[in-house]
């Protein structure tokens, strides 16, 4: 929050903002997910699934189908 506050104040004043150099976090693909899933393909939602990749909760009636 402190860095955000500093960046906002600097932007408001017209200063150049220098972000801290932190490496990007990259995730490795999960081994149990097939890589050949394409848009529009039918997939089965596991009963243990809680959220879609977008972060939205998966309704109970969708799980297992």
TORTIZA-649334 format. One record per atom (N, C-alpha, C): chain; x, y, z. Coordinates in Angstrom, 2 decimals, decimal comma. Layout:
+----+---------+---------+---------+
! ch !      c1 !      c2 !      c3 !
+----+---------+---------+---------+
!  A !       X !       Y !       Z !
...
+----+---------+---------+---------+
***
This chain:
+----+---------+---------+---------+
! ch !      c1 !      c2 !      c3 !
+----+---------+---------+---------+
!  A !    0,82 !   -1,18 !    0,00 !
!  A !    0,00 !    0,00 !    0,00 !
!  A !    0,87 !    1,26 !    0,00 !
!  A !    1,97 !    1,18 !    0,71 !
!  A !    2,87 !    2,33 !    0,78 !
!  A !    3,42 !    2,66 !   -0,60 !
!  A !    3,83 !    1,62 !   -1,34 !
!  A !    4,37 !    1,84 !   -2,68 !
!  A !    3,30 !    2,41 !   -3,60 !
!  A !    2,07 !    1,91 !   -3,48 !
!  A !    0,96 !    2,43 !   -4,29 !
!  A !    0,74 !    3,90 !   -4,00 !
!  A !    0,75 !    4,26 !   -2,74 !
!  A !    0,56 !    5,66 !   -2,35 !
!  A !    1,66 !    6,54 !   -2,94 !
!  A !    2,90 !    6,07 !   -2,86 !
!  A !    4,03 !    6,83 !   -3,42 !
!  A !    3,88 !    6,99 !   -4,93 !
!  A !    3,49 !    5,89 !   -5,62 !
!  A !    3,32 !    5,95 !   -7,07 !
!  A !    2,21 !    6,91 !   -7,48 !
!  A !    1,11 !    6,88 !   -6,74 !
!  A !   -0,01 !    7,78 !   -7,05 !
!  A !    0,37 !    9,24 !   -6,84 !
!  A !    1,07 !    9,52 !   -5,76 !
!  A !    1,51 !   10,90 !   -5,50 !
!  A !    2,49 !   11,35 !   -6,58 !
!  A !    3,41 !   10,46 !   -6,96 !
!  A !    4,39 !   10,81 !   -7,99 !
!  A !    3,70 !   11,06 !   -9,32 !
!  A !    2,74 !   10,23 !   -9,67 !
!  A !    2,01 !   10,40 !  -10,93 !
!  A !    1,24 !   11,71 !  -10,93 !
!  A !    0,63 !   12,03 !   -9,80 !
!  A !   -0,15 !   13,27 !   -9,69 !
!  A !    0,75 !   14,49 !   -9,88 !
!  A !    1,97 !   14,40 !   -9,34 !
!  A !    2,92 !   15,52 !   -9,46 !
!  A !    3,59 !   15,53 !  -10,83 !
!  A !    3,50 !   14,44 !  -11,57 !
!  A !    4,13 !   14,36 !  -12,89 !
!  A !    5,54 !   13,80 !  -12,83 !
!  A !    5,93 !   13,23 !  -11,70 !
!  A !    7,26 !   12,64 !  -11,58 !
!  A !    7,33 !   11,33 !  -12,35 !
!  A !    8,54 !   10,89 !  -12,63 !
!  A !    8,74 !    9,60 !  -13,26 !
!  A !    8,66 !    8,52 !  -12,18 !
!  A !    7,91 !    7,48 !  -12,47 !
!  A !    7,73 !    6,40 !  -11,50 !
!  A !    8,69 !    5,28 !  -11,84 !
!  A !    9,44 !    4,85 !  -10,85 !
!  A !   10,35 !    3,73 !  -11,02 !
!  A !    9,83 !    2,61 !  -10,14 !
!  A !    9,38 !    1,54 !  -10,77 !
!  A !    8,85 !    0,40 !  -10,02 !
!  A !   10,00 !   -0,45 !   -9,52 !
!  A !    9,83 !   -1,07 !   -8,37 !
!  A !   10,88 !   -1,96 !   -7,88 !
!  A !   11,05 !   -3,14 !   -8,83 !
!  A !   12,28 !   -3,60 !   -8,96 !
!  A !   12,53 !   -4,70 !   -9,89 !
!  A !   12,31 !   -6,02 !   -9,17 !
!  A !   11,14 !   -6,60 !   -9,43 !
!  A !   10,83 !   -7,90 !   -8,86 !
!  A !   10,53 !   -8,84 !  -10,02 !
!  A !   11,02 !  -10,07 !   -9,92 !
!  A !   10,77 !  -11,00 !  -11,02 !
!  A !    9,28 !  -11,36 !  -11,09 !
!  A !    8,81 !  -11,59 !  -12,30 !
!  A !    7,43 !  -12,00 !  -12,49 !
!  A !    7,24 !  -13,42 !  -11,99 !
!  A !    6,11 !  -13,67 !  -11,38 !
!  A !    5,80 !  -15,01 !  -10,91 !
!  A !    5,15 !  -15,78 !  -12,04 !
!  A !    5,72 !  -16,90 !  -12,37 !
!  A !    5,15 !  -17,72 !  -13,43 !
!  A !    4,79 !  -19,07 !  -12,84 !
!  A !    3,67 !  -19,58 !  -13,25 !
!  A !    3,24 !  -20,88 !  -12,77 !
!  A !    3,50 !  -21,92 !  -13,84 !
!  A !    3,92 !  -23,09 !  -13,41 !
!  A !    4,07 !  -24,20 !  -14,33 !
!  A !    2,70 !  -24,82 !  -14,53 !
!  A !    2,40 !  -25,31 !  -15,72 !
!  A !    1,11 !  -25,98 !  -15,93 !
!  A !    1,00 !  -27,18 !  -15,00 !
!  A !   -0,19 !  -27,42 !  -14,51 !
!  A !   -0,41 !  -28,56 !  -13,64 !
!  A !   -0,37 !  -29,83 !  -14,48 !
!  A !    0,28 !  -30,84 !  -13,94 !
!  A !    0,48 !  -32,07 !  -14,71 !
!  A !   -0,81 !  -32,84 !  -14,96 !
!  A !   -1,84 !  -32,64 !  -14,14 !
!  A !   -3,07 !  -33,40 !  -14,31 !
!  A !   -4,06 !  -32,72 !  -15,26 !
!  A !   -3,68 !  -31,60 !  -15,85 !
!  A !   -4,56 !  -30,88 !  -16,77 !
!  A !   -4,07 !  -31,13 !  -18,20 !
!  A !   -4,93 !  -31,73 !  -19,05 !
!  A !   -4,50 !  -31,95 !  -20,43 !
!  A !   -4,22 !  -30,64 !  -21,15 !
!  A !   -3,19 !  -30,61 !  -21,95 !
!  A !   -2,83 !  -29,38 !  -22,65 !
!  A !   -3,59 !  -29,21 !  -23,96 !
!  A !   -4,42 !  -30,19 !  -24,32 !
!  A !   -5,12 !  -30,10 !  -25,60 !
!  A !   -6,55 !  -29,58 !  -25,44 !
!  A !   -6,85 !  -28,89 !  -24,36 !
!  A !   -8,18 !  -28,30 !  -24,18 !
!  A !   -8,25 !  -27,04 !  -25,02 !
!  A !   -9,31 !  -26,94 !  -25,83 !
!  A !   -9,48 !  -25,77 !  -26,69 !
!  A !  -10,79 !  -25,07 !  -26,33 !
!  A !  -10,94 !  -23,86 !  -26,75 !
!  A !  -12,15 !  -23,10 !  -26,50 !
!  A !  -13,33 !  -23,83 !  -27,13 !
!  A !  -14,38 !  -24,02 !  -26,36 !
!  A !  -15,57 !  -24,69 !  -26,86 !
!  A !  -15,60 !  -26,18 !  -26,56 !
!  A !  -14,48 !  -26,74 !  -26,07 !
!  A !  -14,43 !  -28,16 !  -25,75 !
!  A !  -15,26 !  -28,44 !  -24,50 !
!  A !  -15,85 !  -29,63 !  -24,43 !
!  A !  -16,60 !  -30,04 !  -23,25 !
!  A !  -15,63 !  -30,66 !  -22,26 !
!  A !  -15,73 !  -30,23 !  -21,01 !
!  A !  -14,88 !  -30,74 !  -19,95 !
!  A !  -15,75 !  -31,13 !  -18,76 !
!  A !  -15,22 !  -31,98 !  -17,90 !
!  A !  -15,94 !  -32,38 !  -16,70 !
!  A !  -15,39 !  -31,58 !  -15,52 !
!  A !  -16,29 !  -30,99 !  -14,76 !
!  A !  -15,89 !  -30,22 !  -13,57 !
!  A !  -15,83 !  -31,19 !  -12,39 !
!  A !  -14,70 !  -31,28 !  -11,74 !
!  A !  -14,55 !  -32,18 !  -10,60 !
!  A !  -15,45 !  -31,74 !   -9,45 !
!  A !  -16,00 !  -32,67 !   -8,70 !
!  A !  -16,83 !  -32,31 !   -7,55 !
!  A !  -16,07 !  -31,50 !   -6,49 !
!  A !  -14,75 !  -31,64 !   -6,45 !
!  A !  -13,94 !  -30,91 !   -5,46 !
!  A !  -13,58 !  -29,49 !   -5,91 !
!  A !  -13,90 !  -29,14 !   -7,15 !
!  A !  -13,56 !  -27,81 !   -7,68 !
!  A !  -14,33 !  -26,73 !   -6,92 !
!  A !  -13,67 !  -25,61 !   -6,64 !
!  A !  -14,29 !  -24,53 !   -5,88 !
!  A !  -14,51 !  -23,27 !   -6,73 !
!  A !  -13,52 !  -22,95 !   -7,61 !
!  A !  -13,61 !  -21,71 !   -8,38 !
!  A !  -13,16 !  -21,95 !   -9,82 !
!  A !  -13,75 !  -21,17 !  -10,73 !
!  A !  -13,30 !  -21,16 !  -12,12 !
!  A !  -11,94 !  -20,44 !  -12,17 !
!  A !  -11,24 !  -20,51 !  -13,30 !
!  A !   -9,96 !  -19,82 !  -13,47 !
!  A !  -10,12 !  -18,32 !  -13,31 !
!  A !  -11,32 !  -17,80 !  -13,53 !
!  A !  -11,57 !  -16,36 !  -13,40 !
!  A !  -11,74 !  -15,93 !  -11,95 !
!  A !  -11,86 !  -16,91 !  -11,04 !
!  A !  -12,03 !  -16,59 !   -9,63 !
!  A !  -13,47 !  -16,68 !   -9,16 !
!  A !  -14,41 !  -16,85 !  -10,08 !
!  A !  -15,81 !  -16,97 !   -9,70 !
!  A !  -16,06 !  -18,34 !   -9,09 !
!  A !  -16,95 !  -18,39 !   -8,10 !
!  A !  -17,31 !  -19,65 !   -7,46 !
!  A !  -18,08 !  -20,53 !   -8,43 !
!  A !  -17,84 !  -21,83 !   -8,37 !
!  A !  -18,55 !  -22,78 !   -9,22 !
!  A !  -19,80 !  -23,23 !   -8,48 !
!  A !  -20,99 !  -23,04 !   -9,07 !
!  A !  -22,22 !  -23,48 !   -8,42 !
!  A !  -22,24 !  -24,99 !   -8,23 !
!  A !  -22,91 !  -25,46 !   -7,17 !
!  A !  -22,96 !  -26,88 !   -6,84 !
!  A !  -23,57 !  -27,70 !   -7,98 !
!  A !  -24,57 !  -27,16 !   -8,69 !
!  A !  -25,23 !  -27,95 !   -9,73 !
!  A !  -24,34 !  -28,18 !  -10,95 !
!  A !  -23,24 !  -27,46 !  -11,07 !
!  A !  -22,30 !  -27,61 !  -12,18 !
!  A !  -21,28 !  -28,71 !  -11,87 !
!  A !  -20,91 !  -28,86 !  -10,61 !
!  A !  -19,86 !  -29,80 !  -10,22 !
!  A !  -20,23 !  -31,22 !  -10,57 !
!  A !  -19,26 !  -31,95 !  -11,09 !
!  A !  -19,46 !  -33,35 !  -11,45 !
!  A !  -20,10 !  -33,57 !  -12,81 !
!  A !  -20,41 !  -32,48 !  -13,51 !
!  A !  -21,02 !  -32,65 !  -14,83 !
!  A !  -20,12 !  -32,07 !  -15,90 !
+----+---------+---------+---------+
***
